[in-house]
Structures are given as C-alpha cells and as structure tokens.
Amino acid sequence: MKKVSIVIVNWNGIIQTRQCLRSLGKLVKKDIELTTIVVDNGSTDGSIGTIRKEFSDVVALPQESNRGFTGGNNAGIDYALEHGANYVWLLNNDTEVDKQSLTALIHAEADIVGSKIYFAPGFEYHKDRYKESERGRVIWYAGGIIDWQNMYASHRGVDEVDHGQYDVRVETDFVTGCSMMVRSEVFKRIGLFDERYYLYLEDVDLSLRAQKGGFRLIYEPVSVVWHKNAGSSGGVGSHLHDYYLMRNRFLLGFGYAPLRTRVALLRQVISLLFGQNREHRRAAVDALIGQWGKQYEPTRNHN
C-alpha cells in the first residue's frame, strides 16, 4: 500500500478548488492510501469553512497570510512528510484530473514525474485557432525544455492539438508544479521549494536541484490533467506575472546558467533599469539588490 498525499494551494479560489476536489473523487486508488491536503493562503472568501463543510475527508491547513505557491506548497509538503507519505502530488487548484492520472504517475516509477496537461476547454491561449472538437485536447505541457543560452523555460508541445505526438514517456528538463509527483526521499535529500521565488520558476529550480542530486525527472503522458490556465496566477501579461517571472528568471539564471549567459543576464538587468515597463524595472532593481520572496502583493486570485 503506497501512501500518497495530494497538496493543493488555495487563495480566494473556492470555486475552482471545489471543482478540483470533486474531480479527485473519481480517481482510481487501488492499493493507494490517499490523503488530500488543501493549504489555504489566508483567504477571505470563506474557503476554509466551505472545504471543511463540503469535503470532510480533506485536510485543511489555514495559513495566516498568502505565502505564495512556494510557501503554501511547503506547508502541505511538511504535513505530508510528517504523516509518512511515500509520494507527494502537487496539483494546481485550477485543474481537473483524469481518473487514471494518479496511478499513471506512480507506475512511472520516477523520482519526479509530471502529467500530460491540456488547456481546459475555453482556456486556451489562442481560442480562435481551434475547432470545437479539438478543445480539451490542446496541449499546455508535454515536458519541460530549458533554453540555457537565453535563460527561458518553456513547455514542449504548448498550443498544439494532441494527435499522439507526445505519447512516449521521456526524461525531461523540468516538471511543472501544475501537476508534479515527487518521491518523499527527494524532498528529504534536497529540501523543499525555495521560498525566494514565491511564485513562478520555483518548479524549475526544484527540478534542477533534483537533477544535481542524481534524481530522474519524467514526463508521463498516460497521466492526464486539464488546466484552467491563469486561474491561479493572473496569466501572461498581468502585472504579477511580469514582475515575478522576470525577477525569478534572473534568480534562476544567476544560480544555474553558464557564465556567458550570466553576463548577458546582467546586461539585461541593467538595460531594464531604463526601460518603459514598470514591473520589469522593479524586477531588475530587486534582482540587483537581492530582494527576493514576496515583494508584489496580489490583488485577486493569485496562489
């Protein structure tokens, strides 16, 4: 019997969290002892009360403030490890899962393993590009790719309609935190999420630390998840996205990239100081002075 803990972070997102929890109810759980943990990042919409009332079997962990993706997940991971979990499945609250998604992740027998993730119907980046019959089969993540020369992390297959082109289990550069299963030994060896990131690229950092520690990262296409993109993080182009993604790109690059790329990043930081984008200017300043963690206050549903 394998002990698995699912960790979901919620911040004023009870509608999507409820939908996610209901989808978990259809999971195949043969030979699995499953615990679902919802970490609430100081919500003001009554999320904790609703979860406790409607999902009595779910462990609700209230936090005093919004600790972001990193801090919220770390609270859930700590609880899972303290209660003897063999695996921890990190799952965004704006997702719904296929019934075989859990067992497929376990059967991959990897140290860190990620699902094939589709855009939920209607949540695609380019909605007018697809036929109605293709919705729900548009890929959001089919493995992670790191471009070290330009210091960008991207999703393999994003925006493509799935025709089976990514149906082979493969090793990957990084696993997205949207659906990431981690063996407990990995956390015990390398630690939890680096809370300097707060939001964005923390999953890439964890993946890189795991690889340095000798652990394998796998993309498992049999495990399928649907993502209501931007439901928990504001989406591409939001002020929150612009600030944290740019700042954390520098944090990641200065920590892991080749020397030549680090020099190029430093030049970019300096150039952004004189740019027109306010969030990028702030990101550049904070990167230069080492101002990490939570610096930009969310104003809506940002986990």
Buried (B, 14 or more C-beta within 10 A) or exposed (E): EEBBBBBBBBBBBBBBBBBBBEBBEEBEBEEBEBBBBBBBBBBEBEBBEBBBEEBEEBBBBBBEEBBBBBBBBBBBBBBBBEEEBBBBBBBBBBBBBBBBBBBBBBBBEBBBBBBBBBBBBEBBBEEEEBEEEBBBBBBBBBBBBBEBEEBEBBBBBBBBBBEEEBEEBEEBBBBBBBBBBBBBEBBEBBEBBBBBBBBBBBBBBBBBBBBEEEBBBBBBBBBBBBBBBBBBBBEEEBBBBBBBBBBBBBBBBBEBBEEEBBEBBBEBBEEBEEEEBEBBBBBBBBBBEEEBBBBBEBEEBBB
